[in-house]
Amino acid sequence: MFKHGVFPTNKFYPNVIRKESIMTCQQQHRYDPDFESLPDDQSQFNGRHKCAGCAYDQGYSLGLSKSQSINIDFAALPNSQAGTVRHRSVQAAFAKGYLDGVLASY
């Protein structure tokens, strides 16, 4: 299971650098080897260059609360081209996080 932090409900990322309205993730989950198991995805329409680790945390938070309506908030996800989250599927990370969150809620 991925190491995660609970995605803040106010969508503020404490370890994010903002440069000219572009957020860049600086969290250590960027180097979590578990993200290597996610499929590669470089589609420009599916969250390309967004942080799969932050997508996982977002899904986990929604799963933990058993949210019945789930959507990936691409605008809230910071960019990341570092480590094991580079070019990984944001959708798969979000879905995995949601499932892990639901299971952890029991």
ChimeraX attribute file (.defattr): number of C-alpha atoms within 10 A of each C-alpha:
attribute: neighborCount
match mode: 1-to-1
recipient: residues
	/A:1	8
	/A:2	16
	/A:3	13
	/A:4	17
	/A:5	15
	/A:6	15
	/A:7	18
	/A:8	12
	/A:9	10
	/A:10	6
	/A:11	11
	/A:12	11
	/A:13	19
	/A:14	10
	/A:15	13
	/A:16	16
	/A:17	15
	/A:18	11
	/A:19	8
	/A:20	6
	/A:21	7
	/A:22	11
	/A:23	19
	/A:24	21
	/A:25	24
	/A:26	17
	/A:27	16
	/A:28	12
	/A:29	23
	/A:30	20
	/A:31	15
	/A:32	15
	/A:33	13
	/A:34	13
	/A:35	24
	/A:36	15
	/A:37	11
	/A:38	18
	/A:39	13
	/A:40	14
	/A:41	17
	/A:42	15
	/A:43	11
	/A:44	8
	/A:45	6
	/A:46	13
	/A:47	23
	/A:48	20
	/A:49	23
	/A:50	27
	/A:51	30
	/A:52	31
	/A:53	32
	/A:54	29
	/A:55	29
	/A:56	32
	/A:57	26
	/A:58	30
	/A:59	30
	/A:60	29
	/A:61	24
	/A:62	24
	/A:63	24
	/A:64	19
	/A:65	13
	/A:66	16
	/A:67	12
	/A:68	7
	/A:69	6
	/A:70	14
	/A:71	11
	/A:72	16
	/A:73	12
	/A:74	15
	/A:75	10
	/A:76	15
	/A:77	25
	/A:78	23
	/A:79	23
	/A:80	23
	/A:81	17
	/A:82	15
	/A:83	15
	/A:84	21
	/A:85	27
	/A:86	23
	/A:87	23
	/A:88	25
	/A:89	25
	/A:90	29
	/A:91	20
	/A:92	20
	/A:93	26
	/A:94	26
	/A:95	21
	/A:96	21
	/A:97	27
	/A:98	26
	/A:99	18
	/A:100	20
	/A:101	23
	/A:102	19
	/A:103	13
	/A:104	12
	/A:105	12
	/A:106	6
